[in-house]
Amino acid sequence: MLDKIWYRSKPNLLSRVLQPISLVFIDIANKRKIKQQLKQYKSKIPIIVVGNISVGGTGKTPVVRMLAQQYLAQDKKPAIISRGYGAKADNYPFEVTSGTLATQCGDEPAMLFDALQAQVPIVIAPERVQAVKYIEKNFPDTDIIMSDDGLQHYKLARDKEIVVVDAIRMFGNKLCLPAGPLREPIERLKEVDQIIVIGNCSDKDKELLKNYKNVTYAKVVATEFVNILTAKKVAKTEFNHQNAIAIAGIGNPTKFFKTLEESAINITAKKVFKDHHKFTQSDFEGIDSDITVVMTYKDAIKCKNFAKANWWYLDIALDINV
Protein backbone atom coordinates (compact mmCIF):
# COMPACT_ATOMS: atom_id res chain seq x y z
CA MET A 1 0.00 0.00 0.00
CA LEU A 2 2.77 2.45 0.92
CA ASP A 3 4.49 1.86 -2.42
CA LYS A 4 1.37 3.05 -4.21
CA ILE A 5 1.29 6.16 -2.02
CA TRP A 6 4.99 6.98 -2.05
CA TYR A 7 6.15 6.11 -5.53
CA ARG A 8 4.19 8.60 -7.58
CA SER A 9 5.65 11.54 -9.44
CA LYS A 10 3.39 13.85 -7.42
CA PRO A 11 1.97 13.47 -3.90
CA ASN A 12 -1.61 12.19 -3.72
CA LEU A 13 -4.27 13.26 -1.22
CA LEU A 14 -3.15 10.85 1.52
CA SER A 15 0.45 12.06 1.22
CA ARG A 16 -0.76 15.63 1.61
CA VAL A 17 -2.71 14.66 4.72
CA LEU A 18 0.44 13.03 6.18
CA GLN A 19 2.72 15.97 5.35
CA PRO A 20 2.34 17.72 8.74
CA ILE A 21 3.62 14.53 10.39
CA SER A 22 6.54 14.53 7.94
CA LEU A 23 7.47 18.03 9.10
CA VAL A 24 7.58 16.75 12.69
CA PHE A 25 9.70 13.79 11.51
CA ILE A 26 12.17 16.14 9.79
CA ASP A 27 12.41 18.34 12.88
CA ILE A 28 13.11 15.36 15.16
CA ALA A 29 15.64 13.93 12.68
CA ASN A 30 17.48 17.26 12.44
CA LYS A 31 17.71 17.61 16.22
CA ARG A 32 18.95 14.03 16.50
CA LYS A 33 21.57 14.71 13.80
CA ILE A 34 22.86 17.83 15.57
CA LYS A 35 23.00 16.01 18.91
CA GLN A 36 24.92 13.06 17.44
CA GLN A 37 27.37 15.29 15.57
CA LEU A 38 28.29 17.06 18.81
CA LYS A 39 29.69 13.76 20.12
CA GLN A 40 30.90 12.37 16.83
CA TYR A 41 33.65 9.74 16.81
CA LYS A 42 36.46 10.37 14.32
CA SER A 43 38.56 7.34 13.43
CA LYS A 44 42.15 7.57 12.25
CA ILE A 45 41.17 5.06 9.56
CA PRO A 46 39.33 6.65 6.59
CA ILE A 47 35.63 5.77 6.55
CA ILE A 48 33.31 5.56 3.56
CA VAL A 49 29.58 5.40 4.25
CA VAL A 50 27.46 3.77 1.54
CA GLY A 51 23.84 4.60 2.24
CA ASN A 52 20.67 6.13 0.89
CA ILE A 53 18.12 8.80 1.70
CA SER A 54 15.11 6.56 1.00
CA VAL A 55 13.72 3.44 2.62
CA GLY A 56 13.90 0.02 1.00
CA GLY A 57 16.51 -1.71 -1.11
CA THR A 58 18.54 0.47 -3.44
CA GLY A 59 21.64 -1.67 -3.98
CA LYS A 60 23.97 -0.52 -1.20
CA THR A 61 25.45 -3.96 -0.48
CA PRO A 62 26.49 -4.68 -4.10
CA VAL A 63 28.26 -1.31 -4.10
CA VAL A 64 30.10 -2.18 -0.86
CA ARG A 65 31.08 -5.54 -2.34
CA MET A 66 32.36 -3.88 -5.52
CA LEU A 67 34.43 -1.35 -3.56
CA ALA A 68 35.90 -4.06 -1.33
CA GLN A 69 36.92 -6.10 -4.39
CA GLN A 70 38.52 -3.02 -5.95
CA TYR A 71 40.52 -2.29 -2.80
CA LEU A 72 41.66 -5.91 -2.57
CA ALA A 73 42.80 -5.75 -6.20
CA GLN A 74 44.90 -2.71 -5.24
CA ASP A 75 46.52 -4.70 -2.40
CA LYS A 76 44.76 -2.57 0.18
CA LYS A 77 43.23 -3.89 3.39
CA PRO A 78 39.56 -2.90 3.62
CA ALA A 79 37.12 -3.70 6.42
CA ILE A 80 33.34 -3.52 6.54
CA ILE A 81 30.98 -2.50 9.32
CA SER A 82 27.23 -2.93 9.45
CA ARG A 83 24.38 -2.59 11.87
CA GLY A 84 23.51 -6.20 11.09
CA TYR A 85 19.77 -5.79 10.62
CA GLY A 86 17.89 -8.63 12.32
CA ALA A 87 21.08 -10.03 13.87
CA LYS A 88 20.90 -11.94 17.13
CA ALA A 89 24.50 -12.13 18.27
CA ASP A 90 25.26 -12.86 21.91
CA ASN A 91 27.51 -9.81 22.21
CA TYR A 92 28.42 -6.70 20.23
CA PRO A 93 30.59 -5.78 18.47
CA PHE A 94 30.46 -9.12 16.66
CA GLU A 95 32.98 -10.30 14.08
CA VAL A 96 31.64 -12.45 11.24
CA THR A 97 33.61 -15.68 10.79
CA SER A 98 33.30 -18.85 8.71
CA GLY A 99 31.03 -20.43 11.31
CA THR A 100 28.66 -17.47 11.63
CA LEU A 101 25.02 -17.95 10.68
CA ALA A 102 22.94 -15.27 8.96
CA THR A 103 20.67 -15.30 12.01
CA GLN A 104 23.63 -14.20 14.13
CA CYS A 105 25.01 -11.42 11.94
CA GLY A 106 22.23 -10.45 9.54
CA ASP A 107 21.70 -11.22 5.87
CA GLU A 108 23.96 -8.65 4.23
CA PRO A 109 27.06 -9.26 6.41
CA ALA A 110 26.71 -13.02 5.88
CA MET A 111 26.46 -12.56 2.13
CA LEU A 112 29.41 -10.15 2.00
CA PHE A 113 31.59 -12.52 4.04
CA ASP A 114 30.78 -15.36 1.64
CA ALA A 115 31.20 -13.27 -1.51
CA LEU A 116 34.53 -11.80 -0.39
CA GLN A 117 35.80 -15.25 0.63
CA ALA A 118 36.73 -14.20 4.16
CA GLN A 119 39.37 -11.78 2.87
CA VAL A 120 37.75 -8.73 4.48
CA PRO A 121 37.01 -8.30 8.21
CA ILE A 122 33.29 -7.71 8.73
CA VAL A 123 32.09 -6.46 12.11
CA ILE A 124 28.51 -5.70 13.14
CA ALA A 125 27.15 -3.56 15.95
CA PRO A 126 23.95 -1.52 16.36
CA GLU A 127 26.28 1.29 17.43
CA ARG A 128 28.65 1.48 14.47
CA VAL A 129 31.28 3.31 16.51
CA GLN A 130 31.76 0.11 18.52
CA ALA A 131 32.43 -1.80 15.29
CA VAL A 132 34.99 0.79 14.18
CA LYS A 133 36.81 0.65 17.53
CA TYR A 134 36.89 -3.16 17.29
CA ILE A 135 38.55 -2.94 13.87
CA GLU A 136 41.04 -0.33 15.12
CA LYS A 137 42.06 -2.67 17.94
CA ASN A 138 42.01 -6.04 16.17
CA PHE A 139 42.90 -5.02 12.60
CA PRO A 140 45.19 -1.99 13.09
CA ASP A 141 46.65 -2.27 9.57
CA THR A 142 43.25 -1.64 7.96
CA ASP A 143 43.49 0.94 5.17
CA ILE A 144 39.83 1.84 4.88
CA ILE A 145 36.50 1.05 6.55
CA MET A 146 33.25 0.87 4.60
CA SER A 147 29.91 1.19 6.35
CA ASP A 148 27.12 -0.77 4.66
CA ASP A 149 24.25 1.68 5.27
CA GLY A 150 24.40 4.19 8.10
CA LEU A 151 24.17 7.50 6.26
CA GLN A 152 21.91 8.78 9.04
CA HIS A 153 24.14 7.37 11.80
CA TYR A 154 25.81 10.69 12.59
CA LYS A 155 27.62 9.48 15.70
CA LEU A 156 30.29 8.25 13.29
CA ALA A 157 32.33 10.82 11.36
CA ARG A 158 32.95 9.91 7.76
CA ASP A 159 35.50 10.89 5.12
CA LYS A 160 33.28 10.13 2.14
CA GLU A 161 29.55 9.66 1.64
CA ILE A 162 28.13 7.62 -1.24
CA VAL A 163 24.37 7.59 -1.80
CA VAL A 164 22.88 4.73 -3.82
CA VAL A 165 19.67 5.39 -5.77
CA ASP A 166 17.33 2.93 -7.47
CA ALA A 167 16.65 4.33 -10.96
CA ILE A 168 13.13 2.91 -11.10
CA ARG A 169 11.87 4.20 -7.76
CA MET A 170 14.15 7.23 -7.55
CA PHE A 171 12.82 9.46 -4.75
CA GLY A 172 9.12 8.75 -5.23
CA ASN A 173 7.00 11.78 -4.41
CA LYS A 174 10.10 13.44 -2.86
CA LEU A 175 8.48 13.72 0.57
CA CYS A 176 9.88 12.50 3.90
CA LEU A 177 8.36 9.78 6.05
CA PRO A 178 5.50 9.01 6.49
CA ALA A 179 4.12 11.05 3.55
CA GLY A 180 6.89 9.78 1.29
CA PRO A 181 9.83 7.34 1.23
CA LEU A 182 12.64 9.74 2.17
CA ARG A 183 14.64 9.46 5.39
CA GLU A 184 16.05 12.93 4.82
CA PRO A 185 15.01 15.82 2.56
CA ILE A 186 16.21 15.51 -1.03
CA GLU A 187 18.45 18.56 -0.49
CA ARG A 188 20.74 16.25 1.50
CA LEU A 189 22.08 14.99 -1.83
CA LYS A 190 23.93 18.28 -2.30
CA GLU A 191 26.13 17.42 0.68
CA VAL A 192 27.25 13.92 -0.34
CA ASP A 193 30.42 13.11 -2.28
CA GLN A 194 28.99 10.71 -4.85
CA ILE A 195 25.62 9.47 -6.07
CA ILE A 196 25.42 6.05 -7.74
CA VAL A 197 22.20 5.47 -9.70
CA ILE A 198 21.53 1.79 -10.38
CA GLY A 199 19.31 1.01 -13.36
CA ASN A 200 17.93 2.86 -16.36
CA CYS A 201 16.89 6.44 -15.57
CA SER A 202 14.19 8.30 -17.45
CA ASP A 203 15.24 11.49 -19.22
CA LYS A 204 13.18 13.46 -16.70
CA ASP A 205 15.06 11.91 -13.77
CA LYS A 206 18.41 12.53 -15.46
CA GLU A 207 17.48 16.20 -15.68
CA LEU A 208 16.72 16.20 -11.95
CA LEU A 209 20.09 14.60 -11.18
CA LYS A 210 21.95 17.33 -13.06
CA ASN A 211 21.38 19.45 -9.95
CA TYR A 212 23.84 17.26 -8.03
CA LYS A 213 27.57 16.67 -8.30
CA ASN A 214 29.40 13.42 -9.07
CA VAL A 215 26.48 11.34 -10.33
CA THR A 216 27.56 7.91 -11.57
CA TYR A 217 25.30 5.52 -13.47
CA ALA A 218 25.49 1.76 -13.03
CA LYS A 219 23.62 -1.30 -14.19
CA VAL A 220 23.14 -4.64 -12.46
CA VAL A 221 24.40 -7.41 -14.72
CA ALA A 222 24.02 -11.13 -14.21
CA THR A 223 27.39 -12.88 -14.09
CA GLU A 224 26.65 -16.55 -13.38
CA PHE A 225 24.41 -19.00 -11.59
CA VAL A 226 25.78 -20.75 -8.51
CA ASN A 227 24.37 -23.98 -7.13
CA ILE A 228 23.36 -23.45 -3.50
CA LEU A 229 24.10 -27.04 -2.51
CA THR A 230 27.40 -27.66 -4.30
CA ALA A 231 28.68 -24.12 -5.13
CA LYS A 232 29.05 -25.24 -8.77
CA LYS A 233 29.11 -22.25 -11.12
CA VAL A 234 27.53 -22.18 -14.58
CA ALA A 235 27.18 -19.53 -17.26
CA LYS A 236 24.29 -17.10 -17.02
CA THR A 237 22.98 -18.60 -20.28
CA GLU A 238 22.71 -22.08 -18.74
CA PHE A 239 18.97 -21.78 -18.11
CA ASN A 240 17.98 -19.84 -21.23
CA HIS A 241 14.32 -20.52 -22.04
CA GLN A 242 14.05 -23.11 -19.25
CA ASN A 243 11.20 -23.02 -16.74
CA ALA A 244 12.06 -21.89 -13.23
CA ILE A 245 10.46 -20.55 -10.07
CA ALA A 246 11.89 -17.29 -8.74
CA ILE A 247 12.19 -16.67 -4.99
CA ALA A 248 12.87 -13.24 -3.47
CA GLY A 249 12.97 -12.01 0.12
CA ILE A 250 14.61 -8.66 -0.50
CA GLY A 251 13.69 -4.99 -0.27
CA ASN A 252 13.05 -4.51 -3.98
CA PRO A 253 12.22 -7.85 -5.65
CA THR A 254 11.16 -6.20 -8.91
CA LYS A 255 14.81 -5.48 -9.75
CA PHE A 256 15.74 -9.14 -9.25
CA PHE A 257 12.89 -10.41 -11.41
CA LYS A 258 13.82 -7.96 -14.15
CA THR A 259 17.44 -9.16 -14.11
CA LEU A 260 16.22 -12.76 -14.40
CA GLU A 261 14.01 -11.90 -17.34
CA GLU A 262 16.97 -10.26 -19.05
CA SER A 263 18.78 -13.59 -18.61
CA ALA A 264 16.10 -15.23 -20.80
CA ILE A 265 14.78 -17.58 -18.11
CA ASN A 266 11.13 -18.55 -18.36
CA ILE A 267 9.80 -17.66 -14.91
CA THR A 268 6.66 -19.73 -14.34
CA ALA A 269 5.99 -18.44 -10.82
CA LYS A 270 7.29 -15.79 -8.43
CA LYS A 271 7.27 -16.16 -4.66
CA VAL A 272 7.87 -12.93 -2.77
CA PHE A 273 8.70 -12.80 0.93
CA LYS A 274 9.30 -9.78 3.12
CA ASP A 275 12.81 -8.37 3.28
CA HIS A 276 15.11 -10.29 5.66
CA HIS A 277 12.69 -13.24 5.74
CA LYS A 278 14.04 -16.17 7.75
CA PHE A 279 13.57 -19.03 5.31
CA THR A 280 12.62 -22.54 6.42
CA GLN A 281 11.99 -25.69 4.45
CA SER A 282 8.24 -25.20 4.83
CA ASP A 283 8.46 -22.07 2.65
CA PHE A 284 9.15 -24.35 -0.31
CA GLU A 285 6.37 -26.88 0.24
CA GLY A 286 4.27 -27.39 -2.84
CA ILE A 287 7.10 -26.59 -5.24
CA ASP A 288 7.71 -29.40 -7.71
CA SER A 289 11.03 -31.01 -6.79
CA ASP A 290 11.95 -31.32 -10.48
CA ILE A 291 11.66 -27.65 -11.34
CA THR A 292 14.61 -25.27 -11.11
CA VAL A 293 14.47 -22.74 -8.28
CA VAL A 294 16.42 -19.48 -8.58
CA MET A 295 16.87 -16.83 -5.92
CA THR A 296 19.11 -13.96 -4.83
CA TYR A 297 22.52 -14.46 -3.24
CA LYS A 298 21.22 -12.92 -0.01
CA ASP A 299 18.36 -15.41 0.17
CA ALA A 300 20.54 -18.36 -0.80
CA ILE A 301 22.79 -17.82 2.23
CA LYS A 302 19.80 -18.68 4.45
CA CYS A 303 18.74 -21.75 2.45
CA LYS A 304 22.01 -23.71 2.37
CA ASN A 305 21.02 -26.16 5.10
CA PHE A 306 17.99 -27.50 3.23
CA ALA A 307 18.75 -26.66 -0.41
CA LYS A 308 18.02 -29.19 -3.14
CA ALA A 309 20.25 -30.08 -6.08
CA ASN A 310 18.35 -27.86 -8.53
CA TRP A 311 18.38 -24.70 -6.41
CA TRP A 312 20.55 -21.87 -7.69
CA TYR A 313 21.26 -18.25 -6.96
CA LEU A 314 22.01 -15.59 -9.53
CA ASP A 315 25.24 -13.76 -8.85
CA ILE A 316 25.50 -10.19 -10.05
CA ALA A 317 28.00 -7.40 -10.59
CA LEU A 318 27.74 -3.68 -11.19
CA ASP A 319 28.58 -2.27 -14.60
CA ILE A 320 29.58 1.31 -13.82
CA ASN A 321 29.05 4.22 -16.23
CA VAL A 322 26.73 2.43 -18.63
N, C-alpha and C positions, 0 to 999 in steps of 0.2 A: 504493500500500500504506500509506504513512504517513497519508494522509487518513483511511483506515478506522480506523487506530489512534488518531490524534489527535482527530478530530472526532466524539467520543462525549460524551454528557452526563456519563458516569462513566468513569474509567480502566479499561481491560481488563487482563488478566493481563500482557501484554507491556509495557504502560506501567508497571505496578508493578515489573516486573523491571528496567526502565530507570531507575527513579526515583533510585537511588543515584548514577547518572551525572549525572542532572539536578542533584543537590545539588552535585556537583563543578563543573558548568557555572555554577551560580548563584554559587558562591564565587569562581571565576575572574573572572566578569563583574563582581562587586562590587569586587574588588581592582583590576581594570582601570578601572572607573568612578572610584574614589577617586584612582588615580594620574593619570588624565587631568584630573580636576577641579583637582588641585594646580597644573597648568600651563595652566589654561584661558585661552583668548584671549577678551577682551571687546571687541567692536567698539563704536565710537561710534554706528554705525547700528543701530537696533532690529532684532532678528532673531526671526523666527517659525519654529519647527521644526514641520513637518507630518510626523508619523511614525506608527508603530504599535508595539504590544508583541508582535505575532505575526508569523510568517513568511507569505509569500504576498501576493497582491494584495488590498488592502482598499479602494482608491480614493483613495490619497493624491494622485496627480497631478491628477485632476479637481478636488480641493479647492484645490490650489495654483493651478490655472488660474482657478478661480472667484474666489479672493482677488485674484489679479493683475488680473483684469478689473474687480473692484470698486474697487481702488486707482486704476486708470487712469480710471475713471468719476469719481473724486473729484479728478482732476487731480494725483494723487500720482505719484511716480516709484519704482516697485518694481523689484527685481532678484531673480533666482532663482539659487540654487546647487544643485548636485547632485553626487553621487559620479560619475554617468555610468556606470552598471553596464554592463559589456561594452565600454566605449569603448576605442578604440585610437588616441588622439591622439598626435602626435609629442612634444608637450611639455605639461606642466601647470603652472599652471592654463590652461585652454583655453576661449576664448570662442566660443560658437556664433554662426555668421553664416549668411547666405543660401546660401553655397556648401558648408556643412558637411553631411556625410553622417551618417546614423544610426550607421554603423560607427565613425565618428570620435568621436562625442559620447555615444552611447547612445540607446536608443529614446525614453525619456521626455523628455529635453532637446530632441531633434529635434521631437517632437510639440508640445511647449510652444512652441517657437520659431515653428512653423508656425501654431499656433492663435492665438497672440498677435500674429501678423503683424509680427514683428520690433520690436515696441514696447517690449519688456522685455529688458534685458541678461540673458543666461543664461550662467553660467560653471560649468564642471565641474572637479573635482579630487578624487582619492581622499582627500586631506587637505582637508577643507572650509575650514579656516582659510586655506589658500592662496587659495581662490576668494573668500573674503570680503576678503582684503587686496587682491586684484586689483580688485575692485569699488570699494573705498575709494580706490584710486589712480586708476583710469580712469573711474569714474563717481561722483565725490565728491558730487554733488547727489542721490544716491539717498536716498529717504525711508525705505525699509524693505527688508530682505532676507528672502526666504523660502527655507527649505531643504526641498527635496523629499526626504523621508526624512532619516534622520540623528538620530533620537531618542536612539539609543545612542552617538552620536559626541560624547562629553562633553568633548573638547578645545575645543569651541566653546561659549561661554556663550550663553544664549538668553534673550530677554525674555518669550517666550510659547511654550508647548508645546501643540500640538493633536494628539490621537490620533484616528486614523480606524479605525473598526471595521466589519467586514462583518457585517450583521445575521443572515445565514444561518449563517455559520461561528462567529461570536462568538469565544469564547476556547477552543473545543473542550473538552478534558477539564481545562482550567485548569492544566496542568502545563508546566514549562519544558522546553526541548530537552534530550535527545532523546525524553523520555517524552511530551512534548506539544508544541504549536506555539508556545509563548510564548518570546520573547526575554528577557523580564524577568518577575518575579512579578506577578500581577494587582494586588497592592497598589500597584504603581507608578502606577496610574490615579488614586490619591488625591493625587498630587503635580502632575498636569498641570492646565493652565488650562481646557481644553475637550476634550470628547469628541464626535466627530461619528459617529453611527451611520448607515450607508448601507444602506437596505433596510427590509423589514418585520420588526420584532422580534416574537417570541412574548411573551405576557403574562409568562411565567416570566422571560425575559431582561430585560424592562422592570423587573421587580421587583428583579433583580440590580443593574441600572444606577441604581436609586434610592439606592444606597450612595455614588454619586459625584456631584460637583458639575458644573454647567454641561454637561449632556448635551443635545446637539442632534440631532434626527432629520432625515434627508434621504432623498430618493429619486432614483434615476437616471431621467431622462426622456429619451426620444428626441426630438431636435429636428428633424433633417433628414438626408437622404442626400446624400452628396457624391460626385460621380464622380471616381475616382482619376486618370483620364487627363486630363480637361478641367477639373476643379474646379467643374463645373456642380452647382448645388444644387437639390434637389427636395423636396417635402413628404414628411414621414414616412409619409404614407398612399399614396405613389406606387406602392408594391409590394404593397398589400393583396391578400392571397389569391393572389399570384403565387408560382411556384416559385423557389427560390433555394438556393444552397449557402452555408453559413456557415463562415467560416475564423476561427480564433482561436489566437494564439500569445501568450497573456497568463497572468498568475498565477492567475486565477480565471475560466475561460471560461464556467462555468455562469451567472454574472451576465449576461454578454453574450448568451448564447442566450436567457435569460429575457426580456431587454429586447426582443430581436428578436421573440419570440413575442407579446409584448404589442403589437407593432406590426402584428400580423395577417399576417405573412409566412409562407408555407408553406415551411418549411425541409425540403428533401428529403434533405439529407445534411449532416453536421457533420464538419469536419476540424480536429482539435486538434493543435497543436504545442506544444513546451515554451516556457515564458516566455522572451522575448528571442530567439526563433528568428530566424536570419538567412535570410530567404526568398530563394529563387532560382526561376527559371522552371520548373525541374524539379519543384518542389513542386506545381505545378498541372497536371502531365501527367495525362491521363485525364479531365479535367473537360471536359464538352461546352462548346464555344466559344459556343453559343447561350444557355446558361443564365446567369442573373444570379448573380454572386458578391458576397457582402457580408462585410465584415470590420470589425475595430475601427480606429479612427483610428491607434492606435499601430502596428498591422500595416501599414496602408495606406502609411505613410511609407516603409516598406522595399520596397514593391512598385511604386513610381511608374515605375521605369525599364522595366518589362516589363508594365505593366497593360494590359488590354484594355478596349474601349469599354463593356462591360457589367459592369465591376467598380466597386463602390461601397463607401464606408465609412459607418457610422452614427455621426453626431455626437450627442453627449449633453450634458446639462447637469444640474446638481444642483438639485432642488427642496427647499429647506430648510424645516424645521418642518412636514412633512406629517403 
